[in-house]
C-alpha cells in the first residue's frame, strides 16, 4: 500500500531568500517524488540524479543558482515500500502556490529539476512553468528533452552507445539498445546515474540485481500501434511505451524497476550525460534564460485531458 502525502503542511514564503536574489539569480526548484526504485536504489533517486546533473552545468551558470528546498512530491510514482503518492491536482495546487511566492520575490529565472517521467507529473510542472512565463518569469523544465530523446529513441543518433553496454552477444546488445526507452525506471540508466553521482547510496551491488524478464506486449495494443505508426510515428512510440508499462506493472512479484541494472557502469553514465542530457539541457536553458525563449512540448501531453486531470486515478 502506497502512502498518501498530506499537502496541508506545505506553506511557502521565501522571505529569507529575498535579500539574496538579484537580477542574475536562477531559482532551482526540485520536484521529485519519494519513490521505490527497487531494493538497490534509495527512495530519493530522482532528487539525487537531478542534483547531480545540475552540478555538472558550467560554472558561469551555477554561480547564479539559488536552491529552493526540495519538493518531495510526485504524481504516479511506482508502487513499492516507501512510495508516496500525490495527485496531479494536488501537485499543481502546491506549485501554483509556490509560483505566487516566486513572483512576489521578483525572481527572473526558474529552473525546474526533476527526474521523474510520469506524464501527469510533467504536465503539473508544465502548468507551473506556464504561469511563471505569463508573469514574465523565464522558466524551464529541461527533463522533457530527455524524455523526448528516450521515448522517440533513435539508435543511429547514439551510434557509440554499444561500446558501453557490456554484453558479448551483439544481437542481444543491439536489441537492448533499440529498446532502451523501456529501461526508464531503476534500470541501467537510473541505477548507473546514482552509482555515478552517489555510489555510497547504492543499496545492493548492481551486478547482483537481475534483469527483469522479457515481456510479451499486448497484441491488441500492438495492432493499434501499427495502425497509428504511418500517421504519427511519435504517437505510435508512446503507445508502445504505454503497452510496456501495462505489462511491466503486471509482473508477479513486482520488481519495482525496469531493464538491466546489472549492466550499469560509469562509462555508460558519462556517455549518457554528455551525449543525451547536457547538450540539449544547456542549449534550451540558454535559449530560455538568455535568448528569445523556448517551447518544449511534453511527451504524452494529452494525458491531462484523457484522464480528466488525473481524476480517473484518484
Protein Blocks (a to p, Z undefined) as FASTA:
>chain_A
ZZdddfklpcceklmmmmmpcfkbccdddddddddebjkbcfklmmmmmmmmmmmpcfkl
mmmpccdddddddehiaedehiacddfklmmmmmmmmmmmmmmnopabdcdddfbfbfkl
mmmmmmmmmmmmmnopacddfklmmmmmmmmocfklmmmlmmmmccfblmlmmmmmmmmm
mmmgoplmlmmmmmmmmmmlpcbdfklpccdddddddfklmmmmmmmmmmommlmmmmmm
mmmmmmmmmpccdehiahjlklgcfklmmmmmmmmmmmmmmmmmmmmmmmnopadddehk
lmmmmnonollmZZ
